[in-house]
Amino acid sequence: MSSIASKEGNEEEKPVLSLHREKAWPSHYHHQLFQNFWCPSIHVEAVESMQKHFQAKESDVIVASFPKSGTIWIKALTFAIINHQRFSSFENHPLLTSNPHELVPFLESLFGGNFNDHQIQLLENKPDPRLFGTHTPFPSLPESIKESNCKVVYICRNPFDNFVSAWIYFNKIKPDSLPPIPLDDAFELYCEGILDYGPWWSHMLDYWKESVAKPNKVLFLKYDDLKEDTNFHVKRIAEFFGCSFTEEEENNGTVENIIQICSFEKMKDLAVNKSGKVGKAAVDKKNFFRKGENGDWINHFSPSMIEKLSKIVEEKFDGSGLSFKNCS
């Protein structure tokens, strides 16, 4: 295998440096307009690196999401569903001692920093099926993911709740030296799509269109639907992965056990999720768990905000077949 250094000469760094930079949201780091989406500047090189070097296997599972859309929940469910025979005892389940982000790591984190050939080898040697997470828009995923038969499960959330969740979360993880971003300022940036991996509408639409074109490749989920009938969607996810539950497993309560161990209340109460940090950004694990409810946006939106975001949702998703409950 040729070394990464030989593949990434200085001439390949110039496009990164010449990208447009602009303050976005969250405001404590820069974003760059990269391949038609707002990429956190700290992730641009990681996205480029994973595009060049990640080789998907047919058995891989990619858990994709727009930030603050139920990412940690779908990671936990995916891990538990795929491994439901391997970890049939829920008393010693890995989710009880590991954060979902540790069990299903982000590709952007794995390929960030001083990524090298040794790490490529470690990825290649991971036992199958390999599970990875990503916030990267579908058009910017590595070609090996798009062209292989690996599975992609995508989750998004209605834009109203997504905005509130993101506003509260980003204010929690900002440096103490910076003031919190006001609701109105964050809302204006959200309406313009200028935030991590935005615009949110194109992020959702690209995965939606791919799920319509290739339903055996991409499973498109909505947080609201998953909350409304978790049992149905857990079975649907298992069928999509090709590991459907047997009649005996259903009778033995396997589905209910998975739902319980992955529930917001259960994960939030675990010691492993109450302290410590996770990821390259060293985010406090406790910050990933707030309410986990639908409809909380109504407590934060003014009538003018409701009107403005409703119009944007209607305009952006018109004719796509994609719609959301609990909106406006």
LINRAJO-V625171 format. One record per helix or strand. SS is the DSSP state (hx for helix, st for strand). FROM is the first residue (numbers start at 1). TO is the last residue. If there is no record, write none. Layout:
{{SS	FROM	TO} {SS	FROM	TO}}
This chain:
{{hx	4	7} {hx	10	12} {hx	14	18} {st	21	23} {st	25	25} {st	30	34} {st	37	40} {hx	41	53} {st	61	65} {hx	71	82} {hx	90	92} {hx	94	96} {hx	100	103} {st	106	106} {hx	107	110} {hx	117	124} {st	131	134} {hx	138	140} {hx	143	147} {st	151	156} {hx	159	173} {hx	183	192} {st	195	195} {hx	200	213} {st	218	222} {hx	223	228} {hx	230	241} {hx	247	251} {hx	254	261} {hx	264	269} {hx	271	273} {st	277	278} {st	283	284} {hx	285	288} {hx	296	299} {hx	303	317}}
